Amino acid sequence: MSVVIVFAGIFIKDPPKNWWPAHIDPLNWKKDNRTPADIRNNPPAPHQYNIKEMWSTPQAKWLGVQHALFIGAGLFGVNYFYNFAQAMHLGSAAAAVGSAGFALADGIGRPLAGLWSAHWGRRRVMATSYASLAVFQLAAFISGYEHSSAAFIIFAFLSGALSGVNFPLTALTVSDYYGENNNSGMYGTVYAWKSLGGGFAGGIAAMIMTGSVFGGDPFYWVRGFVFGIVLCLLASFVVFFLCKTPTMEQVKRAIAKASGRSIEAVEAEMNA
C-alpha cells in the first residue's frame, strides 16, 4: 500500500493558476449551489474561524469526544466480528462474508450518509446512525449467539454501513460550524481523537472481554458487545445534545478568547 500511495503521489500536481471560473466566487460557490433544505438544516458558519478560535468553543471538544466514541464502536466490529463468528461456529465462509460485507458496506455508507445529511441535517443523521449501529450490533450478536449465519451476515453488513459515517459527517459539521477557510487543519485536530477511539476498540475491548490487552481465551463476548453498544449510545447522546451549532454569543466569546480582546471590541468589529 505504501508503494502504491507513493507512486500515485508522483502524479499529483497543483491546478494551473487562475483555473477557477472568473464568474464564480471561490469562497461562496458552495452556498450558491446548495439546496434550500441543505442550507436550512446545515446553516453556514457566520464566521471563518481559525483553529484557536474553534477550540475556544465547547462544541469542538464534544465533536472530538463523539468522534472517539463512535470510532471505538465501529472499529470494535472491524476487530472482532470475524473472531466472534468463528467462536459461534458460523463457519469460515459466514465469518469471511460477514467481515468482508462489513468492510464493503462501510465504503458504501459514507457517501450515502453525506447525501442524507444534506436533507435532514448532519447532527440528526449522526445521532440516528450512531443509535442504529447499537441496534445492529446487538442484532449481529444475537444472530451469532443463535448460530444464524444468514442473519449474522445481514446485520454485519448493516453495521458496516454505519460504522464509518462519522468521518464524512464530522468533517462536514466542522465546515458548517467553523467555516471552510481553515477546514483541513480544524478537522485534522478533531480527527486526531481517532487514536483514543482505537484504544477503545483494541486493547480496552480486549481487556473487558479477556482480562488482557493482548486478548486470549476465553472471550466473554457479551461484555464486548455491551461495551460497543454503550459506546454507540454515548456517541449518539453527545452529538445530539452537546454538539449543537455554536450560538452567536459563543462565537463572540471564542474570538475574544483566542485574540485576547474584549467581547465588546469583537462585537464592534463584527457590527462595523
C-alpha positions in Angstrom: 0.0 0.0 0.0 2.8 2.4 0.8 4.4 1.8 -2.6 1.2 2.4 -4.4 0.5 5.6 -2.4 4.0 7.0 -3.1 3.7 6.1 -6.8 0.3 7.8 -7.1 1.6 10.8 -5.3 4.2 11.4 -8.0 1.4 12.3 -10.4 -0.4 14.8 -8.1 0.1 18.4 -9.3 -1.4 21.7 -8.4 -4.1 23.0 -10.7 -3.0 25.7 -13.2 -3.0 29.2 -11.9 -6.3 31.2 -12.4 -8.1 28.0 -13.3 -11.2 28.9 -11.2 -14.0 30.4 -13.4 -14.0 34.2 -13.0 -17.8 34.5 -12.6 -17.9 32.2 -9.6 -17.0 33.4 -6.1 -14.5 30.8 -4.8 -15.5 31.4 -1.2 -19.2 31.3 -1.7 -19.8 28.8 -4.5 -21.0 26.2 -2.1 -23.7 28.4 -0.7 -24.8 29.3 -4.2 -25.2 25.6 -5.2 -26.8 24.2 -2.0 -30.5 23.4 -1.9 -32.8 25.3 0.4 -33.2 22.2 2.6 -29.5 21.8 3.0 -29.0 25.5 4.0 -31.9 25.3 6.4 -30.7 22.1 8.1 -27.0 22.9 7.9 -26.6 26.7 8.0 -23.2 28.0 7.0 -20.8 29.4 9.6 -21.3 33.1 10.4 -17.5 33.5 10.9 -14.4 31.9 9.3 -12.7 30.5 12.4 -9.0 29.7 12.9 -8.0 26.6 14.9 -7.5 28.6 18.2 -11.0 30.2 17.9 -12.6 26.8 17.1 -11.1 25.2 20.2 -12.4 28.1 22.3 -15.9 26.8 21.7 -17.3 24.0 23.8 -18.7 22.2 20.7 -15.2 21.5 19.4 -14.3 19.3 22.5 -17.6 17.4 22.2 -17.1 16.8 18.5 -13.8 15.2 19.4 -15.4 13.1 22.1 -18.2 11.8 19.9 -15.7 11.1 17.2 -13.6 8.9 19.6 -16.6 7.1 21.0 -18.1 6.2 17.7 -14.7 5.2 16.1 -14.3 2.8 19.1 -17.7 1.3 18.4 -17.1 1.0 14.6 -13.6 -0.4 15.0 -14.9 -3.0 17.5 -16.8 -4.5 14.6 -13.7 -4.4 12.4 -11.6 -6.1 15.1 -13.9 -8.7 16.4 -16.7 -9.7 14.1 -14.7 -12.3 12.3 -13.4 -13.9 15.5 -16.9 -13.8 17.0 -18.4 -15.6 14.0 -15.8 -18.3 14.3 -16.3 -18.6 18.0 -20.1 -19.1 17.4 -19.3 -21.8 14.9 -21.0 -20.0 12.0 -18.4 -21.4 9.6 -15.4 -19.8 8.0 -17.4 -18.8 4.9 -20.0 -16.9 7.0 -17.3 -15.3 9.1 -15.4 -14.2 6.0 -18.5 -13.0 4.1 -19.8 -11.1 7.2 -16.5 -9.4 7.8 -16.0 -8.6 4.1 -19.6 -7.3 3.9 -18.9 -5.1 6.9 -15.9 -3.5 5.2 -17.7 -3.2 1.8 -20.7 -1.6 3.4 -18.5 0.8 5.3 -17.3 2.3 2.0 -20.8 2.5 0.6 -22.4 4.0 3.7 -20.2 7.1 4.0 -21.2 9.0 0.8 -24.8 8.0 1.3 -24.7 9.4 4.8 -23.4 12.7 3.4 -26.2 12.9 0.9 -28.8 12.1 3.6 -27.4 14.8 5.9 -27.9 17.4 3.3 -31.7 16.8 3.5 -32.1 16.0 7.2 -29.2 17.8 9.0 -25.8 16.5 10.0 -26.4 16.2 13.7 -29.7 14.4 13.4 -28.2 11.9 10.9 -25.2 11.3 13.1 -27.3 10.7 16.2 -29.7 8.4 14.4 -26.9 6.5 12.7 -25.0 6.0 15.9 -28.1 4.7 17.7 -28.9 2.4 14.8 -25.4 0.9 14.9 -26.1 0.0 18.5 -29.2 -1.9 17.4 -27.5 -3.6 14.5 -24.5 -4.7 16.7 -26.9 -6.2 19.2 -28.8 -8.0 16.3 -25.4 -9.3 15.0 -24.6 -10.6 18.5 -28.0 -12.3 18.9 -27.7 -13.8 15.4 -24.3 -15.2 16.1 -25.3 -16.5 19.5 -28.3 -18.2 17.9 -26.0 -19.7 15.2 -27.9 -18.0 12.4 -25.3 -17.4 9.7 -27.6 -15.6 7.2 -28.9 -13.2 9.8 -25.3 -12.5 11.1 -24.2 -11.7 7.6 -27.1 -9.3 7.1 -26.6 -7.5 10.4 -22.8 -7.4 9.9 -23.4 -5.7 6.6 -25.8 -3.2 8.1 -23.3 -2.5 11.0 -20.6 -1.9 8.4 -22.8 0.6 6.5 -23.0 2.8 9.6 -19.6 2.2 11.2 -17.8 4.9 9.2 -20.4 7.6 8.8 -18.8 9.8 11.4 -15.8 10.5 9.2 -17.6 12.5 6.4 -20.3 13.8 8.7 -17.8 15.1 11.3 -15.8 16.8 8.6 -18.9 18.4 7.1 -20.1 19.5 10.6 -16.7 21.2 11.3 -17.1 23.0 8.0 -20.7 24.0 8.8 -19.9 25.3 12.3 -16.5 26.8 11.7 -16.1 27.7 8.1 -14.1 26.4 5.2 -11.1 28.6 5.0 -9.2 26.5 7.6 -11.3 23.4 7.5 -8.5 20.9 6.8 -6.5 21.9 9.8 -9.5 22.2 12.1 -10.9 18.8 11.1 -7.4 17.3 11.4 -7.4 18.3 15.1 -10.8 16.5 15.6 -9.6 13.5 13.6 -6.7 13.1 16.0 -9.2 11.8 18.5 -9.3 8.7 16.4 -6.3 7.4 18.4 -8.4 7.4 21.6 -11.2 5.5 19.7 -8.7 3.0 18.5 -7.7 2.3 22.1 -11.4 1.7 23.0 -11.8 -0.8 20.2 -8.5 -2.6 20.6 -6.8 -3.0 24.0 -9.6 -1.8 26.2 -12.2 -4.0 24.5 -9.8 -7.0 24.7 -9.3 -6.3 28.4 -13.0 -6.2 29.0 -13.5 -9.5 27.2 -10.5 -11.4 28.3 -8.7 -9.6 31.1 -5.7 -8.8 29.0 -5.0 -6.1 26.4 -3.5 -8.8 24.2 -6.6 -11.0 24.2 -6.7 -14.7 24.9 -9.1 -17.4 25.9 -11.8 -17.4 27.0 -13.6 -14.5 25.2 -16.6 -13.2 27.1 -18.4 -11.9 24.1 -21.4 -10.4 25.9 -19.1 -7.9 27.7 -17.5 -6.9 24.4 -20.8 -6.3 22.6 -22.3 -4.4 25.5 -19.2 -2.2 25.5 -19.5 -1.5 21.8 -23.2 -0.8 22.1 -22.6 1.6 25.1 -20.0 3.5 23.0 -22.6 3.9 20.2 -25.3 5.2 22.6 -22.9 7.6 24.3 -21.8 9.0 20.9 -25.4 9.4 19.9 -26.2 11.3 23.1 -23.1 13.5 22.9 -23.6 14.5 19.3 -27.3 15.2 19.6 -27.3 17.2 22.9 -23.8 18.7 23.1 -22.7 19.3 19.5 -25.3 21.9 18.6 -24.4 24.8 16.3 -22.4 27.5 18.2 -24.5 30.5 19.2 -23.5 34.0 18.3 -22.6 34.6 21.9 -20.3 31.6 21.8 -18.8 32.9 18.5 -18.0 36.2 20.1 -16.5 34.7 23.2 -14.4 32.3 21.2 -13.0 35.2 19.0 -12.4 37.3 22.1 -10.6 34.5 24.0 -8.4 33.5 21.0 -7.4 37.1 20.2 -7.1 38.4 23.8 -9.6 41.1 23.1 -12.8 42.1 24.9 -16.2 40.8 23.8 -17.2 44.5 23.3 -14.3 45.0 20.8 -15.3 41.9 18.9 -18.9 43.0 18.7 -17.9 46.4 17.4 -15.7 44.8 14.7 -18.5 42.3 13.7 -21.1 45.2 13.5 -18.8 47.5 11.5 
